[in-house]
């Protein structure tokens, strides 16, 4: 896989994973819950998805060569980018979709 393909794969997967907690009522899109998910549970799930997508990105970077050192700035930027990616799902869940 080329470097460009790896970057686009991680970006598209991050876009999907950031919206998944707000679109699906299942825990991690697999486990059915008896009660609806709360916002706190959705945000916790969002953090787990962020870590999984980050781990995939780290793996792909390692396959392509040496891993570049990252400081706190890298994680601050990628975290806010992940939150920005989650905005459409959040808007759909809490602003547009009627609550039942």
Secondary structure as GFF3:
##gff-version 3
##sequence-region A 1 100
A	DSSP	alpha_helix	3	23	.	.	.	ID=ss1
A	DSSP	alpha_helix	39	64	.	.	.	ID=ss2
A	DSSP	alpha_helix	72	85	.	.	.	ID=ss3
A	DSSP	alpha_helix	87	91	.	.	.	ID=ss4
A	DSSP	pi_helix	92	96	.	.	.	ID=ss5
###
